[in-house]
């Protein structure tokens, strides 16, 4: 299982869903659960990342691996587990 970003939106207006999906499924394919959203073009920081913290923690506890980009987002949100601190993007 992977926790990763699923791209939505339009050209020059990116918008992403944070999803839990099987690692073998393509980026826009079937997902197990939608865990939140990430809007990099949002004006204020409070609307940039919206996560269901309990469900993200649930998937991480079950062994799901976060993508490199998502590790950086989780660190900024204070959800980065100790076991991921040495991975790329977790600096």
C-alpha distances in whole Angstrom, upper triangle without the diagonal:
4,7,10,13,14,18,21,24,27,28,29,28,24,22,18,16,13,10,7,6,5,5,9,10,13,13,15,14,12,10,9,11,13,13,16,18,20,23,24,28,28,32,31,29,28,27,25,21,21,18,17,17,17,14,12,13,12,8,9,12,9,7,5,6,9,11,14,16,14,15,18,18,17,20,22,21,21,18,17,16,19,16,15,19,20,17,18,19,19,23
4,6,10,11,15,18,21,24,25,26,25,21,19,15,13,10,8,6,6,6,5,9,10,11,11,13,13,12,10,10,11,12,12,14,16,16,20,21,24,25,29,28,25,25,24,21,18,18,16,16,16,16,13,11,13,13,9,9,12,11,9,5,5,6,7,11,12,10,12,15,15,14,17,19,18,19,16,15,15,17,15,13,17,18,15,16,16,16,20
4,7,10,13,16,19,22,23,24,22,18,16,12,10,7,6,4,6,9,9,12,12,13,11,13,13,13,10,10,10,10,9,11,12,13,17,18,21,22,25,24,22,21,20,18,15,15,12,13,13,14,11,8,11,11,8,8,12,11,10,6,6,5,6,10,10,8,9,12,12,11,14,16,15,16,13,13,14,17,15,13,16,17,15,15,14,15,19
4,7,10,13,16,19,20,20,19,15,13,9,8,6,6,7,8,10,9,12,11,11,9,11,12,12,10,12,11,10,10,11,11,11,14,15,18,19,23,23,20,20,19,16,14,14,12,14,15,16,14,11,14,15,12,12,15,15,14,10,9,6,5,9,8,6,9,12,11,11,14,16,15,17,14,14,16,19,17,15,17,18,15,15,13,15,18
4,6,9,12,15,16,17,15,11,9,6,6,5,6,9,10,13,12,14,13,11,8,9,12,13,11,13,12,10,10,10,8,8,11,12,15,16,20,20,18,19,16,14,12,13,12,14,15,18,15,13,16,17,14,15,19,19,17,14,12,9,8,10,8,7,11,12,11,12,15,16,15,18,16,16,18,21,20,17,19,21,18,16,14,16,19
4,7,10,13,15,16,14,10,8,5,5,6,7,10,10,12,12,14,11,10,6,6,9,10,9,12,11,9,11,10,9,10,11,13,16,17,21,22,20,20,18,15,14,14,14,16,18,20,17,15,19,19,16,18,21,20,20,16,15,13,11,14,12,11,15,16,14,16,19,19,19,21,19,20,22,25,24,21,23,24,21,20,18,20,23
4,7,9,11,12,11,7,6,5,7,9,10,13,13,16,16,17,14,11,8,7,11,13,12,16,15,12,14,12,10,10,10,11,13,15,19,20,19,20,17,15,14,15,16,18,20,22,20,18,22,23,20,21,25,24,23,19,18,16,14,15,13,13,17,17,15,17,20,20,20,23,22,22,25,27,27,23,25,26,23,21,19,21,24
4,7,10,11,9,7,5,5,7,11,12,15,16,18,19,19,16,14,10,9,12,14,14,17,16,13,15,13,10,10,10,12,13,14,18,20,20,20,16,15,15,15,16,19,21,23,21,20,24,24,22,23,27,26,26,22,21,19,17,19,16,16,20,20,17,20,23,22,22,25,24,24,27,30,30,27,28,30,26,25,22,25,27
4,7,9,6,5,5,7,10,14,15,19,19,22,22,23,20,17,14,12,15,17,17,20,19,16,17,15,12,11,9,11,11,13,16,18,19,19,16,14,15,16,18,21,23,26,24,23,26,27,25,27,30,30,29,25,25,22,20,21,18,18,22,21,19,22,24,23,23,26,25,27,29,33,32,29,30,32,29,27,24,26,28
4,6,5,6,8,11,14,17,19,22,22,25,24,25,22,19,16,14,17,20,20,24,22,19,21,18,15,14,12,13,12,14,17,20,21,22,18,17,18,19,22,24,27,29,27,26,30,31,29,30,33,33,32,28,27,24,22,23,20,20,24,23,21,24,27,25,26,29,29,29,32,35,35,32,33,34,31,28,26,28,30
4,5,7,10,13,16,19,21,24,24,26,25,26,23,20,17,16,19,22,23,26,25,22,23,21,17,16,13,13,12,15,18,21,22,23,20,18,20,22,24,27,29,32,30,28,31,33,30,31,35,35,33,30,28,25,22,22,19,21,24,23,22,25,27,26,27,30,30,30,33,36,35,32,33,33,30,27,25,28,29
4,6,10,13,16,19,22,25,25,28,27,28,25,22,19,18,22,24,25,28,26,23,24,21,17,15,12,11,9,13,15,18,19,21,18,16,18,21,23,26,28,31,30,28,31,33,31,31,35,35,34,30,28,25,22,22,19,20,24,22,20,24,26,24,25,28,29,29,32,35,35,31,32,32,29,27,24,27,28
4,7,10,14,17,19,23,24,26,26,27,24,21,18,17,21,23,22,25,23,20,21,18,14,12,9,9,7,10,13,16,17,18,15,13,15,17,20,23,25,28,27,25,29,30,28,29,33,33,32,28,27,24,21,21,18,19,22,21,19,22,24,22,23,26,26,27,30,33,33,30,30,32,29,26,23,26,27
4,7,10,13,16,19,20,23,22,23,21,18,14,14,18,20,19,22,20,17,18,15,11,9,7,7,7,10,13,16,16,17,14,12,13,15,17,20,22,25,24,22,25,27,25,25,29,29,28,25,23,20,18,18,14,15,19,18,16,19,21,19,20,23,23,24,27,30,30,26,27,28,25,23,20,23,24
4,7,10,13,17,18,21,21,22,20,17,14,13,16,18,17,19,17,14,14,11,8,6,5,7,8,9,13,15,14,15,12,10,11,12,14,17,19,22,20,19,22,24,22,23,26,27,26,22,21,18,17,17,14,14,17,17,14,17,20,18,18,21,21,22,25,28,28,25,26,28,25,23,20,22,24
4,7,9,13,14,17,17,19,17,15,11,11,14,15,13,16,14,11,11,9,6,5,6,8,11,12,16,16,15,16,13,10,10,11,12,14,17,19,17,15,19,20,18,19,23,23,22,19,18,15,13,15,12,11,15,15,12,14,17,17,16,19,18,19,22,25,25,22,23,25,22,21,18,20,22
4,6,10,11,15,16,18,15,14,11,10,12,13,10,12,10,7,7,6,4,6,9,11,14,14,18,18,17,16,13,12,10,9,10,12,14,16,14,13,16,17,15,17,20,20,20,16,16,13,13,15,13,11,15,15,12,14,17,17,16,19,17,18,21,24,24,21,23,25,22,21,19,20,23
4,7,10,13,14,17,15,14,11,12,13,13,10,11,9,6,5,5,5,7,10,13,16,16,19,19,17,16,14,12,9,9,8,10,11,13,11,9,13,14,12,13,17,17,16,13,13,10,10,13,11,8,12,13,10,11,14,15,13,16,14,15,17,20,20,18,20,22,19,19,16,17,20
4,6,10,11,14,12,12,10,10,11,10,7,7,6,4,5,7,9,11,14,16,19,19,23,23,20,20,18,16,13,12,10,11,12,13,10,9,13,13,10,12,15,15,14,11,11,10,11,14,13,10,13,15,13,13,17,18,16,18,15,16,18,21,20,18,21,23,20,20,18,19,22
4,7,9,12,11,12,11,12,11,10,6,6,5,7,7,10,12,14,18,19,23,23,26,26,23,23,21,19,16,15,12,12,13,13,10,8,11,11,8,10,13,11,11,8,9,9,11,14,14,11,14,16,15,14,18,19,18,19,15,16,17,20,18,17,20,22,19,20,19,19,23
4,6,8,7,9,9,10,9,7,5,5,7,9,10,13,15,16,20,21,24,25,29,29,26,26,24,22,19,18,16,16,17,17,13,12,15,14,10,12,15,13,12,9,10,10,11,15,15,13,16,19,18,17,20,22,21,22,19,19,19,22,20,19,22,23,20,21,20,21,25
4,5,6,9,10,12,10,8,7,8,10,13,14,17,18,20,23,24,27,28,32,32,30,29,27,25,22,22,19,19,20,19,16,15,17,15,12,14,16,13,12,9,10,12,12,16,17,16,17,21,20,19,22,25,24,24,21,21,21,23,21,19,23,23,20,21,21,22,26
4,6,8,9,12,11,11,10,11,13,15,16,18,19,20,23,24,27,28,32,32,29,30,28,25,23,23,20,21,21,21,18,16,18,17,13,14,17,14,12,9,9,10,10,14,15,14,16,19,19,19,22,24,23,24,21,20,20,22,19,18,21,21,18,18,19,20,24
4,7,9,12,10,10,11,12,15,17,19,21,22,22,25,26,29,30,34,35,32,32,30,28,26,25,23,24,24,25,21,20,22,20,17,18,20,17,16,13,13,14,14,17,18,18,19,22,22,22,25,27,27,28,25,24,24,26,23,21,25,24,21,21,22,24,27
4,7,8,6,7,8,11,13,15,17,19,19,20,23,24,27,28,32,33,31,31,28,26,24,24,22,22,23,24,20,19,22,20,17,18,21,19,17,14,14,15,14,17,18,17,20,22,22,22,25,27,26,28,25,24,25,27,25,23,26,26,23,22,23,24,28
4,6,5,8,10,13,15,15,17,19,18,19,21,22,24,26,30,31,29,30,27,25,23,23,22,23,24,25,22,20,23,23,19,20,23,21,20,16,16,15,14,17,17,17,20,22,21,22,25,26,26,28,25,25,26,28,26,24,26,27,23,22,22,24,27
4,6,9,9,13,14,13,15,16,15,15,17,18,21,22,26,27,26,26,23,21,19,20,19,20,22,23,20,18,22,21,18,19,23,21,20,16,15,14,12,15,14,14,17,19,18,19,22,23,23,25,23,23,24,27,25,22,25,25,22,20,20,22,25
4,7,9,12,13,13,15,16,15,15,17,18,20,22,26,27,26,26,23,21,20,20,19,20,23,24,21,19,23,23,20,21,24,23,22,18,18,17,15,18,17,16,20,21,20,21,25,25,25,27,25,25,27,29,28,25,28,28,25,24,23,25,28
4,6,10,12,12,15,17,17,18,20,22,24,25,29,30,29,28,26,24,22,21,20,21,23,24,20,19,23,22,19,21,23,21,21,17,18,17,16,19,19,18,21,23,22,23,26,27,26,28,26,26,27,30,28,26,29,29,26,25,25,26,30
4,7,9,11,14,16,16,19,21,23,25,26,30,31,29,28,26,24,22,21,19,19,21,22,18,18,21,19,17,19,22,19,19,16,17,17,17,20,20,19,22,24,22,23,26,27,26,28,25,25,26,29,27,26,29,30,26,26,26,27,31
4,6,7,10,13,14,16,19,21,24,25,28,28,27,26,23,22,19,18,16,16,18,18,14,14,17,16,13,16,18,16,16,13,14,14,15,18,18,16,19,21,20,19,23,24,23,24,21,22,23,26,24,23,26,27,24,24,23,24,28
4,7,10,13,15,18,21,23,26,26,30,29,27,26,24,23,20,18,16,14,16,15,12,12,15,13,11,14,16,13,14,12,14,14,16,20,19,17,19,22,20,19,23,24,22,24,20,21,21,25,23,22,25,27,24,25,24,25,28
4,6,9,12,15,18,21,24,23,27,26,24,23,21,20,17,15,12,11,13,13,9,10,13,11,10,13,15,14,15,12,14,14,16,19,18,16,18,20,18,17,21,22,20,21,18,19,20,24,23,21,24,26,24,25,23,24,27
4,6,8,12,15,18,20,20,23,23,21,19,17,16,13,11,9,9,12,12,9,10,13,13,11,14,17,16,17,14,15,14,15,18,17,14,17,19,16,15,19,19,17,19,17,18,20,23,23,21,24,26,24,24,22,22,26
4,7,10,14,16,19,18,22,21,18,17,15,14,11,9,6,6,8,9,7,6,10,10,10,12,14,15,16,13,14,12,14,17,15,12,14,16,13,12,16,16,14,16,13,15,17,20,20,19,21,24,22,22,20,20,23
4,7,10,13,16,15,18,17,15,13,11,11,8,5,4,6,9,11,9,9,12,14,13,14,17,18,19,16,16,14,15,17,14,12,14,15,12,12,15,15,12,15,13,16,18,22,22,20,22,24,22,22,20,20,23
4,7,10,12,11,15,14,13,12,9,8,6,5,6,9,12,14,13,12,15,17,16,17,20,21,21,18,18,15,15,16,13,11,14,14,11,12,16,14,13,16,15,17,20,23,24,21,22,25,23,22,19,20,22
4,6,9,9,12,12,11,11,8,6,5,7,8,12,13,17,16,14,17,19,18,18,22,23,22,19,18,14,14,14,11,10,13,12,9,11,14,12,12,15,15,16,20,23,23,20,21,23,21,20,17,18,20
4,6,6,9,10,10,10,7,5,6,9,12,15,17,20,19,17,21,23,22,22,25,26,26,23,21,18,17,17,13,13,16,14,11,14,16,14,14,18,18,19,23,26,26,23,24,26,24,22,19,20,22
4,6,9,10,9,11,9,6,8,11,14,18,19,22,22,19,22,25,23,23,27,28,27,24,22,18,16,16,12,12,15,13,11,14,16,13,14,18,18,19,23,26,26,23,23,25,22,20,17,18,20
4,6,9,10,12,10,7,11,14,17,20,22,25,25,23,26,28,27,27,30,31,30,27,26,22,20,19,16,16,19,17,14,18,19,16,17,21,22,23,27,29,30,27,27,28,26,24,20,22,23
4,6,7,9,6,5,9,12,15,18,20,24,23,22,25,27,26,26,30,31,31,28,26,23,21,21,17,17,20,17,15,17,19,16,16,20,21,22,26,29,30,27,27,29,27,25,22,23,24
4,7,9,8,8,12,14,18,21,22,26,26,24,27,30,29,29,32,34,34,31,29,26,24,24,20,20,22,19,17,20,20,17,17,21,23,24,28,31,32,29,29,31,29,27,23,24,25
4,6,6,7,10,12,16,19,20,24,24,23,25,28,28,28,30,32,32,30,28,25,24,23,20,19,21,18,15,18,18,15,15,18,20,22,26,28,30,28,27,29,28,27,23,23,23
4,5,5,8,10,13,17,17,21,21,20,22,25,25,24,27,29,29,26,25,22,21,20,17,16,18,15,12,14,15,11,11,14,16,18,22,25,27,24,23,26,25,23,20,20,20
4,6,7,8,11,14,15,18,19,18,20,23,23,23,26,28,28,26,25,22,22,22,19,17,18,16,13,14,15,12,11,14,16,18,22,25,27,24,24,27,26,25,22,21,22
4,6,7,11,14,15,19,19,18,20,23,23,23,26,28,28,25,25,21,21,21,18,16,19,17,13,15,17,14,12,16,17,20,23,26,28,25,25,28,27,25,22,22,23
4,7,10,14,15,18,18,17,19,22,22,22,25,26,26,23,22,18,18,18,14,13,15,14,10,13,14,11,11,15,16,18,21,24,25,22,23,25,23,22,18,19,20
4,6,10,11,15,15,13,16,18,18,18,21,23,22,20,19,16,16,16,13,11,13,12,8,10,12,10,8,12,12,15,18,21,22,20,20,23,21,20,17,17,19
4,7,9,12,12,11,14,16,16,17,20,21,22,19,19,16,17,18,15,13,15,14,11,11,14,12,10,13,12,15,18,22,23,21,22,25,23,23,19,19,21
4,5,9,9,8,10,12,13,13,16,18,18,16,16,14,15,17,15,11,13,14,10,9,13,12,9,11,10,13,15,19,20,18,20,23,21,21,19,18,21
4,6,6,6,9,10,11,13,14,16,17,15,17,15,17,19,17,14,15,17,13,12,15,15,11,13,11,14,16,19,20,19,21,24,23,23,21,20,23
4,6,5,6,9,10,11,12,14,16,14,15,14,17,18,17,13,14,15,12,10,12,13,9,10,8,11,12,16,17,16,18,21,21,22,20,18,21
4,6,5,6,9,10,10,12,15,14,16,15,18,20,20,16,16,18,16,13,15,16,13,13,10,13,13,17,18,18,20,23,22,24,22,20,23
4,5,5,6,9,10,11,13,11,14,13,16,19,18,15,15,18,15,13,16,17,14,14,11,14,14,18,18,17,20,23,21,23,21,20,24
4,5,5,6,9,10,11,9,11,10,13,15,15,11,12,14,12,9,13,14,11,12,8,10,11,15,15,14,16,19,18,19,18,16,20
4,6,5,6,9,10,10,11,11,15,17,17,13,13,15,14,10,13,15,12,11,8,9,9,12,13,13,15,18,18,20,18,16,20
4,6,5,6,9,9,12,12,16,19,19,15,15,18,17,14,16,18,16,15,11,13,12,15,15,15,18,21,20,22,21,20,23
4,5,5,7,5,8,10,13,16,17,13,14,17,16,13,16,18,16,16,12,12,12,15,14,14,17,19,18,20,19,18,22
4,5,5,5,7,8,12,14,15,12,11,15,14,11,13,16,15,14,10,9,8,11,10,10,13,16,14,17,16,15,19
4,5,7,10,11,15,17,19,16,15,18,17,14,16,19,17,15,12,12,9,12,11,12,15,17,17,19,20,18,21
4,6,9,12,15,18,20,17,16,20,19,16,19,22,20,19,15,15,12,15,13,14,17,19,18,21,21,20,23
4,6,10,13,15,18,15,14,18,18,15,17,21,19,18,15,13,11,13,11,11,15,16,15,18,18,17,21
4,7,10,13,15,12,12,16,16,14,16,19,18,17,14,13,12,14,12,11,15,16,14,16,16,16,20
4,7,9,12,10,9,13,14,12,14,17,17,16,13,11,11,13,11,9,13,13,11,13,13,13,17
4,7,8,6,6,10,10,9,11,14,14,14,11,10,11,13,11,9,12,13,10,11,10,11,14
4,6,5,6,9,10,10,12,14,15,16,14,12,14,16,14,11,13,13,10,9,9,10,14
4,5,5,7,9,10,11,13,15,15,14,12,14,15,14,10,11,11,8,6,5,8,11
4,5,5,7,9,10,11,13,15,14,12,15,17,16,13,13,14,11,9,7,9,12
4,5,5,6,8,10,10,12,10,10,12,15,15,11,13,14,11,11,8,9,12
4,5,5,6,9,10,10,9,7,10,12,11,8,9,11,8,8,6,6,9
4,6,5,6,9,10,10,8,12,13,14,10,10,12,10,9,5,5,8
4,5,5,6,9,9,9,12,15,16,12,13,15,13,12,9,9,11
4,5,5,6,5,5,9,12,13,10,11,14,13,13,10,9,11
4,5,5,6,5,9,10,12,10,9,12,11,12,9,7,9
4,6,8,8,12,14,16,13,12,15,15,14,11,9,10
4,6,8,11,14,16,14,14,17,17,17,14,12,14
4,6,9,11,14,12,12,15,16,16,14,11,13
4,6,9,12,10,11,15,14,16,14,11,14
4,7,8,7,7,11,11,13,11,8,11
4,5,6,7,10,11,14,13,10,13
4,5,5,8,10,13,14,10,12
4,6,7,9,12,13,10,13
4,6,6,9,9,7,10
4,6,8,9,5,7
4,7,9,7,8
4,6,6,8
4,5,7
4,6
4
